[in-house]
Amino acid sequence: MKKIIYQSCLAGLCLMLSACPSGKNKSPKKEKKKEQVKTYSYSVRMEAATELDAAPALQSFVHATHGDEWLLFAGRTNAEADEGGLHKQAQDANYSNQSFVPISFNTRLYSYNYASNKLYQMEFEALKSKLKSWGDSLNSSKSKLSTLLLNYHAQLQANGKIFRISNPQCTQVDSFLYVIGGYGPALDDVNSAKSYKTSAHFARIHVPTMLKVVESKWDELSLRQWKDLFRFGTNSTLKATGGEMFKLGEKFYLAGGHNYQHISPSQTYLNCVYKFDLTADDQTYTLSATNIDTISDKTPSQLKNDTALVDSTSKFRRRDGPIVPTLYTLNQATHEGISFYGGVFKYHFAAWNKAIHIQPGLGQEYIEVDSSDFYMNNYNVYSCPDFGILDKGSNVIHTFLPGGIGNGKDDNNLSAFTNTLGHATYNFKNSEMTFEAKPNCFSEEFFGAEAAFLPSSNSVYDSLNGKQTELIHGDKTFPVLDDEVMVGYIYGGIQAFEGSPSTYGPGKSAATNRIWRVLVKRTEK
């Protein structure tokens, strides 16, 4: 990306004496000195937090934060022999109970405090049982809490798959966590291949209350907190795994992903971004998705009726890649957007290396970036955490992609893991973009795939129209140049013991509980 520098200049002024009625000379007007726009570079360093060893080994999981605590559930883990890493990729694998073996699915909810390295956990079935037994014990008093707990028990019976799926879409808005979709077996049938499907369930969960529940501190919760705990719903249109979920303004967005199932066709990509409302009913404790609309290179009719044709031609045929928060301008105002920076797969099994910017309200609401302007060269295109830093003065967003999958080789070697740090820059005013892959992000083996970036309290997020965005504010987070700031953590994901393991197990790959501090230094160019 070119530097954006406005040079200051003072034009020479000739003072001319001229006669005037008053007999006084006019003083020349001074030109205002234009301020030089500062531009910055960033260096990122991963530091293994080896003392933080109590977190569970999870990949493709649901996560939320509250103070020093992380709420963690769903995803896959290592029950036996490192099972839970990269799924088996043999050509004859059925990608259900043979590739995603039942013992690898995580069935516990966790509260992890990284400040104290303390872990609480609760089995999902224990949560259901406790809600039922406590609700029954209060039933004689006809209390509102009794009715609520028994309602929640019934809701978990119907919607509990949300707590045992892998690779769902989730986002946190203030104290609430929203989860949609994911892939996995039915609660009552983990052995039949036919039960492995993409979920149409979604949920809203109150994070502080859920943490107290997992920690068995139920007596500390007020009725108001209990009322906020759960809302559930289903919608077949939003059935997806491997995409990303955002809230921009008042709308929710489900970006990318696919509907993956055991029956033929085994998968259908969403080929779009869905935008919709989520409305909670405080009487029935349900959640409804309404006003669903699409952003795509295909029409809603094509998406619904010509799925085979759309799936082979759409540029939105993307999943499991860096789908990140960005900004754009409309009518000289700044708005939140979403950008696809990579992802898999093209119809003929190749990675996407070109960007698409989603810009709600702007014309066709998306812009595809030409490969001459931005190309990732098969680095960090598949499944890695991300975090973005906004330099407001220069209108540049720096997005970092630590590790994951995509080592720069051609498509036949795409499944290789990588330790590179992808660094994308995007000037949301003039649309200039760059991408650079920096080597050796992690010091050993391969990390980052299906991991999560969890911010620390040092990260100050930018606000737009009175609401917090998902972009770290560069000026406020790095007030002192050249000082290293711990902006957050990389946690969990797949640890690959070789570049192309092709499966899970000893010496191949596993879910990990490793935590890395993300240290960033800002330097003026």
C-alpha distance (Angstrom), angle and dihedral (degrees) to the residues before:
residue distance angle dihedral
M1 . . .
K2 3.76 . .
K3 3.76 118.8 .
I4 3.76 113.1 -106.2
I5 3.75 105.8 -140.6
Y6 3.75 126.0 160.2
Q7 3.77 107.0 -155.3
S8 3.78 116.7 -138.0
C9 3.72 115.3 -132.9
L10 3.77 135.8 173.9
A11 3.74 114.8 -150.5
G12 3.78 114.9 -141.1
L13 3.75 110.9 -106.2
C14 3.78 122.8 -151.0
L15 3.75 113.4 -147.1
M16 3.73 109.8 -142.3
L17 3.74 123.6 -164.1
S18 3.73 111.5 -143.4
A19 3.73 134.2 168.4
C20 3.75 116.1 -104.1
P21 3.78 133.6 175.9
S22 3.78 92.8 -105.0
G23 3.75 92.9 48.8
K24 3.83 91.2 -126.4
N25 3.80 127.5 120.4
K26 3.81 117.5 -119.8
S27 3.79 115.0 -120.8
P28 3.82 116.0 -127.8
K29 3.82 118.1 -111.4
K30 3.78 114.2 -112.2
E31 3.79 116.6 -127.4
K32 3.79 115.7 -127.3
K33 3.76 113.1 -110.0
K34 3.77 111.1 -117.2
E35 3.77 114.0 -128.1
Q36 3.77 118.0 -121.2
V37 3.80 112.6 -121.4
K38 3.78 110.7 -125.3
T39 3.78 119.2 -136.9
Y40 3.78 126.1 -163.1
S41 3.75 141.5 -157.6
Y42 3.80 125.5 -151.0
S43 3.77 133.1 -146.6
V44 3.79 118.3 -160.3
R45 3.80 125.8 -158.2
M46 3.81 128.5 -175.8
E47 3.79 116.0 -146.7
A48 3.80 118.5 -167.9
A49 3.82 108.7 -124.3
T50 3.80 93.2 -151.5
E51 3.80 93.0 167.8
L52 3.83 90.4 62.4
D53 3.78 94.1 77.5
A54 3.82 104.3 135.7
A55 3.81 98.2 81.3
P56 3.82 116.6 106.4
A57 3.80 122.7 -105.1
L58 3.81 104.1 -105.9
Q59 3.78 139.3 157.1
S60 3.81 132.0 -175.5
F61 3.81 89.0 13.8
V62 3.81 139.8 150.3
H63 3.79 116.6 -103.5
A64 3.80 140.7 179.7
T65 3.80 135.4 166.1
H66 3.80 136.3 -134.7
G67 3.79 116.4 173.9
D68 3.80 107.5 -53.5
E69 3.81 92.5 -17.4
W70 3.79 130.9 96.0
L71 3.78 122.8 -156.1
L72 3.82 108.8 -148.3
F73 3.79 132.2 178.7
A74 3.82 145.2 138.2
G75 3.81 120.7 29.0
R76 3.78 124.9 92.2
T77 3.79 133.8 -62.1
N78 3.82 141.9 177.7
A79 3.77 110.6 -85.6
E80 3.79 95.4 156.7
A81 3.80 137.3 2.3
D82 3.80 94.7 -5.7
E83 3.80 92.1 -61.0
G84 3.78 110.0 163.5
G85 3.79 101.7 63.8
L86 3.77 126.0 97.9
H87 3.79 108.5 -13.4
K88 3.79 118.0 -113.0
Q89 3.81 109.1 -82.8
A90 3.81 101.7 -167.5
Q91 3.78 114.4 141.3
D92 3.80 91.9 -119.7
A93 3.81 94.7 47.4
N94 3.80 115.0 121.1
Y95 3.82 92.9 -147.5
S96 3.77 92.8 -131.5
N97 3.80 128.0 76.1
Q98 3.83 91.2 -9.6
S99 3.80 97.4 49.7
F100 3.82 98.2 26.9
V101 3.78 97.1 38.3
P102 3.83 116.4 -156.1
I103 3.79 95.0 -120.6
S104 3.80 91.0 60.3
F105 3.81 96.1 62.7
N106 3.78 112.4 102.1
T107 3.81 111.7 -126.0
R108 3.80 98.6 177.2
L109 3.79 135.5 88.8
Y110 3.80 117.0 -140.2
S111 3.78 139.0 -159.7
Y112 3.80 110.0 -163.8
N113 3.81 123.6 -176.1
Y114 3.81 109.5 -160.8
A115 3.82 92.9 -170.5
S116 3.83 91.6 62.0
N117 3.84 98.2 21.0
K118 3.81 87.8 -127.4
L119 3.80 123.6 150.2
Y120 3.81 130.6 -160.6
Q121 3.79 121.7 -175.6
M122 3.78 140.5 -177.4
E123 3.79 130.9 -173.3
F124 3.79 114.2 -121.8
E125 3.83 91.4 -126.8
A126 3.81 89.6 50.8
L127 3.80 89.4 53.1
K128 3.81 90.9 53.3
S129 3.80 92.6 46.7
K130 3.78 93.5 48.2
L131 3.81 92.5 49.9
K132 3.80 89.3 52.0
S133 3.80 97.1 45.4
W134 3.80 95.1 45.0
G135 3.79 91.4 44.9
D136 3.82 90.2 51.1
S137 3.80 91.9 48.2
L138 3.81 90.5 55.6
N139 3.79 94.6 41.9
S140 3.79 95.5 92.3
S141 3.80 89.6 63.3
K142 3.83 90.8 50.8
S143 3.77 88.3 -134.5
K144 3.79 123.5 174.5
L145 3.80 88.7 -123.6
S146 3.80 91.5 56.9
T147 3.80 91.6 52.9
L148 3.79 90.5 46.9
L149 3.81 95.8 49.5
L150 3.80 92.3 49.0
N151 3.80 89.3 48.0
Y152 3.79 89.6 53.0
H153 3.80 90.6 49.2
A154 3.80 89.9 55.0
Q155 3.81 90.8 46.0
L156 3.81 91.3 52.9
Q157 3.80 90.4 49.6
A158 3.80 88.5 57.7
N159 3.80 101.6 33.6
G160 3.79 104.5 24.6
K161 3.80 93.4 115.3
I162 3.81 86.7 84.2
F163 3.82 86.7 74.3
R164 3.80 95.7 53.6
I165 3.80 105.8 38.6
S166 3.80 126.6 109.9
N167 3.80 127.2 -129.4
P168 3.81 100.7 4.1
Q169 3.79 126.0 164.2
C170 3.79 116.0 -103.6
T171 3.78 140.3 167.6
Q172 3.79 134.6 176.8
V173 3.81 122.0 -134.0
D174 3.79 111.5 -173.5
S175 3.83 105.8 -55.6
F176 3.79 95.6 -15.2
L177 3.80 127.9 89.9
Y178 3.80 118.7 -154.7
V179 3.82 120.0 -159.5
I180 3.81 128.4 -175.2
G181 3.79 132.2 -177.5
G182 3.79 126.5 -33.8
Y183 3.80 132.7 166.2
G184 3.78 131.1 -90.0
P185 3.81 149.1 95.4
A186 3.77 130.0 -58.8
L187 3.80 115.4 -89.2
D188 3.79 91.9 -113.9
D189 3.82 98.9 39.0
V190 3.79 119.4 47.3
N191 3.81 97.4 150.0
S192 3.81 102.9 56.5
A193 3.78 114.3 86.2
K194 3.80 90.0 -146.0
S195 3.81 91.7 64.3
Y196 3.83 92.5 62.6
K197 3.79 105.5 98.3
T198 3.77 144.0 138.6
S199 3.79 110.0 -91.3
A200 3.80 126.9 -120.7
H201 3.82 91.7 -163.9
F202 3.78 124.6 112.7
A203 3.78 134.5 -179.7
R204 3.78 146.3 -171.4
I205 3.82 114.4 -144.9
H206 3.80 128.2 -173.0
V207 3.80 102.3 -130.7
P208 3.87 102.1 -155.0
T209 3.81 90.8 48.5
M210 3.80 93.7 45.7
L211 3.80 90.5 52.1
K212 3.81 90.4 53.3
V213 3.80 89.7 48.6
V214 3.80 92.4 52.4
E215 3.81 89.8 47.3
S216 3.85 89.5 52.6
K217 3.81 90.8 -120.9
W218 3.80 92.0 134.8
D219 3.81 94.8 140.6
E220 3.81 89.7 62.3
L221 3.79 92.6 61.5
S222 3.79 123.1 96.5
L223 3.79 123.3 -142.2
R224 3.81 87.9 -107.5
Q225 3.81 91.0 56.9
W226 3.81 91.5 47.3
K227 3.80 90.1 51.3
D228 3.81 90.3 56.2
L229 3.81 95.5 49.5
F230 3.83 105.5 92.9
R231 3.78 141.7 15.3
F232 3.81 119.7 168.8
G233 3.77 137.9 -173.1
T234 3.80 145.1 152.4
N235 3.80 134.3 -136.7
S236 3.79 123.7 171.1
T237 3.81 92.5 -151.6
L238 3.82 90.7 63.9
K239 3.80 94.2 49.8
A240 3.81 103.4 133.0
T241 3.77 147.1 132.8
G242 3.79 129.8 -166.0
G243 3.81 97.3 29.7
E244 3.79 130.9 104.3
M245 3.79 132.7 -111.3
F246 3.81 126.9 -144.3
K247 3.77 140.0 170.1
L248 3.79 113.8 -141.7
G249 3.77 113.9 179.2
E250 3.79 107.6 -40.7
K251 3.82 95.7 -26.7
F252 3.80 131.4 86.6
Y253 3.79 120.3 -140.0
L254 3.81 129.6 -156.3
A255 3.80 106.0 -162.7
G256 3.79 121.4 -164.1
G257 3.80 126.6 -38.5
H258 3.77 131.8 124.2
N259 3.79 142.5 -112.7
Y260 3.80 104.6 -113.5
Q261 3.81 122.3 -172.9
H262 3.78 142.9 153.1
I263 3.81 97.2 -111.9
S264 3.81 125.0 74.2
P265 2.96 124.7 -54.0
S266 3.78 86.0 41.7
Q267 3.77 93.8 -161.5
T268 3.78 141.0 12.8
Y269 3.77 120.8 -173.1
L270 3.79 119.9 -133.8
N271 3.83 88.4 -128.7
C272 3.80 90.2 -162.6
V273 3.76 148.5 49.3
Y274 3.79 113.9 -100.3
K275 3.79 118.2 -148.5
F276 3.80 118.9 -166.8
D277 3.79 148.8 142.1
L278 3.79 124.6 -100.9
T279 3.80 112.8 -152.1
A280 3.80 123.4 -171.4
D281 3.80 121.3 -147.3
D282 3.79 107.8 -148.9
Q283 3.80 93.0 -165.7
T284 3.80 99.2 53.7
Y285 3.83 95.8 24.7
T286 3.79 90.7 -128.3
L287 3.80 133.4 134.2
S288 3.81 125.0 -139.4
A289 3.81 130.7 -161.7
T290 3.80 110.7 -146.1
N291 3.81 140.7 165.4
I292 3.80 91.4 33.2
D293 3.81 112.3 -172.4
T294 3.81 133.9 168.8
I295 3.79 139.0 -127.9
S296 3.80 109.9 -162.3
D297 3.79 146.9 121.9
K298 3.82 85.2 -108.2
T299 3.79 129.7 65.1
P300 3.82 121.6 -108.6
S301 3.81 88.2 -111.1
Q302 3.81 91.7 54.2
L303 3.78 91.9 47.2
K304 3.79 90.0 53.5
N305 3.80 102.5 38.1
D306 3.82 108.3 23.3
T307 3.79 99.7 45.1
A308 3.82 96.5 146.3
L309 3.81 93.1 50.5
V310 3.80 92.4 42.6
D311 3.79 92.3 48.5
S312 3.80 91.0 56.0
T313 3.81 97.1 45.7
S314 3.80 110.6 28.6
K315 3.82 119.3 109.9
F316 3.80 86.8 -150.9
R317 3.82 91.4 67.9
R318 3.80 91.3 120.0
R319 3.77 138.9 130.0
D320 3.82 140.8 152.9
G321 3.76 94.9 29.3
P322 3.81 140.7 106.2
I323 3.80 105.9 -62.6
V324 3.79 103.7 169.2
P325 3.82 143.3 178.5
T326 3.80 115.5 -99.3
L327 3.81 139.3 157.1
Y328 3.79 136.3 -120.9
T329 3.80 138.1 -176.0
L330 3.79 126.6 -115.4
N331 3.81 123.4 173.5
Q332 3.81 89.0 -8.1
A333 3.81 90.3 -58.3
T334 3.81 126.8 112.6
H335 3.81 119.5 -120.7
E336 3.80 136.4 178.8
G337 3.77 117.7 -100.4
I338 3.80 141.3 169.8
S339 3.79 128.6 -124.5
F340 3.80 130.6 -159.7
Y341 3.82 104.9 -148.4
G342 3.80 98.6 175.3
G343 3.77 138.0 -31.7
V344 3.78 140.4 150.6
F345 2.95 146.2 -52.5
K346 3.77 133.7 21.3
Y347 3.78 112.0 -167.7
H348 3.80 91.7 -95.6
F349 3.82 95.3 49.2
A350 3.77 102.4 -92.6
A351 3.78 131.1 129.2
W352 3.77 123.4 -104.9
N353 3.81 109.5 -119.6
K354 3.81 99.1 169.5
A355 3.78 124.5 87.1
I356 3.79 129.4 -121.9
H357 3.82 118.7 -162.9
I358 3.80 116.7 -150.5
Q359 3.81 109.1 -150.0
P360 3.82 111.1 175.4
G361 3.78 113.3 -146.7
L362 3.81 95.2 16.6
G363 3.81 111.9 112.2
Q364 3.80 109.0 -76.4
E365 3.82 87.1 0.3
Y366 3.80 96.7 -122.2
I367 3.81 139.1 68.6
E368 3.79 123.8 -161.4
V369 3.80 113.9 -145.4
D370 3.78 117.9 -134.0
S371 3.80 114.1 -118.3
S372 3.82 90.5 -123.1
D373 3.81 87.7 64.7
F374 3.81 98.2 43.0
Y375 3.78 132.1 8.0
M376 3.81 128.5 159.8
N377 3.81 97.9 -158.2
N378 3.81 91.8 -139.5
Y379 3.83 93.3 -60.8
N380 3.83 120.3 135.7
V381 3.81 90.8 -14.1
Y382 3.79 96.9 135.5
S383 3.76 131.7 55.2
C384 3.80 114.7 -26.7
P385 3.81 137.1 131.1
D386 3.78 120.5 -98.9
F387 3.78 141.3 -163.0
G388 3.79 129.7 -177.2
I389 3.82 131.4 -149.1
L390 3.80 120.6 -160.1
D391 3.80 121.6 -147.7
K392 3.79 99.4 -163.3
G393 3.80 96.6 -170.9
S394 3.81 94.0 59.3
N395 3.84 96.3 29.4
V396 3.81 90.2 -125.0
I397 3.80 126.0 142.7
H398 3.81 115.8 -156.9
T399 3.81 110.9 -157.3
F400 3.80 119.4 -169.8
L401 3.81 124.6 -158.5
P402 3.83 111.5 -168.6
G403 3.80 116.5 -157.8
G404 3.78 121.8 -50.6
I405 3.78 124.8 125.6
G406 3.80 129.0 -30.7
N407 3.81 116.3 71.6
G408 3.79 99.4 -172.9
K409 3.80 96.0 -94.4
D410 3.79 124.5 127.7
D411 3.80 122.7 -84.3
N412 3.80 95.8 -85.6
N413 3.80 88.2 63.4
L414 3.78 96.6 38.6
S415 3.78 95.0 119.5
A416 3.81 92.2 67.3
F417 3.80 115.1 118.2
T418 3.79 120.2 -126.4
N419 3.79 141.7 -153.5
T420 3.79 93.8 -159.4
L421 3.79 122.5 121.9
G422 3.78 110.7 -133.2
H423 3.81 113.6 -147.7
A424 3.80 118.0 -168.8
T425 3.80 123.7 -178.8
Y426 3.78 123.8 -163.1
N427 3.80 126.8 -176.8
F428 3.79 101.2 -155.1
K429 3.82 92.1 -164.1
N430 3.81 100.7 54.4
S431 3.87 97.7 16.0
E432 3.81 95.4 -124.8
M433 3.81 111.7 156.5
T434 3.81 137.7 -175.4
F435 3.80 135.7 180.0
E436 3.80 129.2 -160.4
A437 3.80 129.4 176.3
K438 3.80 112.2 -148.5
P439 3.83 118.0 -161.8
N440 3.81 130.9 -121.1
C441 3.78 102.1 19.8
F442 3.82 89.6 161.0
S443 3.77 120.2 38.2
E444 3.79 100.2 -136.4
E445 3.78 140.6 24.1
F446 3.82 115.5 -20.2
F447 3.80 127.4 -56.5
G448 3.79 139.2 163.6
A449 3.81 103.2 63.3
E450 3.83 109.5 130.1
A451 3.82 89.2 -7.2
A452 3.81 126.0 134.1
F453 3.80 134.8 -126.2
L454 3.81 109.3 -137.1
P455 3.83 114.7 -172.3
S456 3.78 125.1 -130.0
S457 3.80 125.3 -137.8
N458 3.82 87.9 -99.2
S459 3.80 90.7 72.5
V460 3.79 111.8 89.9
Y461 3.79 110.7 -163.1
D462 3.79 124.2 -142.6
S463 3.79 119.0 -112.0
L464 3.78 127.6 -143.2
N465 3.80 124.2 -170.6
G466 3.78 89.6 -9.7
K467 3.81 95.3 -53.2
Q468 3.78 129.6 103.5
T469 3.78 116.6 -111.2
E470 3.81 127.6 -154.3
L471 3.82 92.7 -109.3
I472 3.80 122.5 100.1
H473 3.82 111.9 -123.6
G474 3.81 105.8 -121.2
D475 3.82 98.5 -157.0
K476 3.80 95.7 46.4
T477 3.81 97.1 41.2
F478 3.82 94.6 46.0
P479 3.82 105.2 36.4
V480 3.81 91.7 154.9
L481 3.79 117.7 53.7
D482 3.80 118.1 -128.4
D483 3.81 92.1 16.4
E484 3.81 114.6 126.0
V485 3.82 113.0 -124.4
M486 3.80 124.3 -164.8
V487 3.81 99.1 -134.9
G488 3.81 97.7 176.2
Y489 3.78 148.2 -58.0
I490 3.78 138.4 -73.1
Y491 3.79 106.4 -142.8
G492 3.79 136.6 -177.5
G493 3.78 127.6 -24.1
I494 3.79 129.4 122.0
Q495 3.78 121.8 -29.8
A496 3.80 108.0 -156.3
F497 3.79 116.1 -160.3
E498 3.80 91.9 -161.7
G499 3.78 133.7 24.0
S500 3.82 97.8 -106.1
P501 3.82 107.1 22.2
S502 3.85 95.2 159.5
T503 3.82 90.4 -160.9
Y504 3.81 146.2 22.9
G505 3.80 129.9 -91.7
P506 3.81 139.4 78.3
G507 3.78 111.2 -20.9
K508 3.80 92.0 7.4
S509 3.81 116.3 66.5
A510 3.79 140.8 -45.1
A511 3.77 142.2 177.1
T512 3.80 108.3 -93.0
N513 3.79 137.6 -149.5
R514 3.80 93.2 -159.0
I515 3.80 118.1 136.4
W516 3.80 124.7 -158.6
R517 3.79 127.0 -167.8
V518 3.78 112.1 -131.8
L519 3.81 108.9 -140.1
V520 3.79 119.0 -171.6
K521 3.80 130.5 -172.8
R522 3.80 122.5 -163.9
T523 3.80 119.0 -150.4
E524 3.79 129.5 -177.9
K525 3.79 113.7 -121.0
